[in-house]
Amino acid sequence: MKITGLKVYQVDLPLHEGNYSWSEGKSVEVFDSTVVVVETDAGFTGCGEVCPLGPVYLPAYAAGARTGLQELGPQLLGEDPTQLLKLNRTMDRVLKGHPYVKSAVDMACWDILGKVAGLPVCSLLGGRYGEDVVLYRAISQRPAAEMAENVAAYRAEGYRRFQLKVGGRPDDDIERIHAVREILEPEDKLVADANTGWLMHEAMRVVNAVRHVDVYIEQPCPSYEQCLSIRRNTTLPFVLDEVIDSVDAILKGAADGAMDVVNIKISKFGGLTKAKQARDLCVSLGIAMTIEDSWGGDIITAAISHLAHSTPTEYLFTSTDFNSYVTKSIADGAPQRVNGRMAASTEPGLGVIPKFDVLGDPVWEFRL
């Protein structure tokens, strides 16, 4: 089988809540997403998606994904989309770095592999665990009382795990953490995610002030070494995210005892192939995971659901349903949340069909 064509689409995904705010005053109102459709000489097609969280979160930005695909796409024509490791080696050879650019292509090829095998992608990623997977809700940074109200509303919808966007003024963040934890039940999980927003002295103030609160601390500072220093000065459970971008980073963190949970973002690793490698390594090391991506719509949510649903339940800390945050649907068949949980499709491949009337005309198209 050969890749005979790639089509690249751009689509805006507005938010239900109007905007999404996190550390250091960062905010996004509309997410710029890129969809890739891979075509083959056997009649199979697959779709993938990549959606950076704006240009100020990770070393990734939406226009860069499409520019990178303009460079990468023509060099993949004639490759076999079902040979995922070989395809990834080719992508890494012809385009150094820029893993997020490759993510949507890899995702689309998993979709094709599932259709060829007649199996859902989660079966190919290791098998389906349980009936569904647990979701968290990210709570955009607002005043403490407003964030507590948002948590209460989402809890009424069935969510039991919440990622509180902090990383602002320490006094405000301390208030936010206390206000939200007070309205939760003991079995609910609360993560205070600073998204690298604190200096070390600020992070120490916060972790000391909430040391008796049932809360996880996530990525308090920009660098691994800074986070490790905070980790060694608190007994609160610790999550690393932005600095976990490779197998090497996971191995180093495990050796240093730097975290209890890691966030595996599909595009940060370069697609499902490498995210699966990271996931399987964490299982071997006994590290729990949040399975997610930077952001996205229906296609990314489908990919997340397959990777999460094929993760042993005891190692899946939580996952997410990004398509519930946005107002626009770009594919049929995507997972939908039910009482704070979702399930991967049982259809072959990712189980989604792009809505080309929503996607419009491709911005780039490459053919043999």
Buried (B, 14 or more C-beta within 10 A) or exposed (E): BBBBBBBBBBBEBBBEBEEBBBBBEBEBEBBBBBBBBBBBEBEBBBBBBBBBBBBEBBEBBBEBBBBBBBEBBBBBBEBBBBBBEEBBEBBBEEBEEBBBBBBBBBBBBBBBBBBBBEBBBBBBBBEBBEEBBBBBBBBBBBEBEBBBBBBEEBBEEEBBBBBBBBBBEBEEBBBBBBBBBEEBEEEBBBBBBBBBBBEBEBBBBBBEBBEEBEBBBBBBBBEBEBBBBBBEEBEBBBBBBBBBBBBEBBEBBBEEEBBBBBBBBBBBBBBBBBBBBBBBBBBEBEBBBBBBBBBBBBBBBBBBBBBBBBBEEEBBBBBBBBBBBBEBEBBEBBBEBEEBBBBBBEBBBBBBBBBBEBBEEBEBBBEE
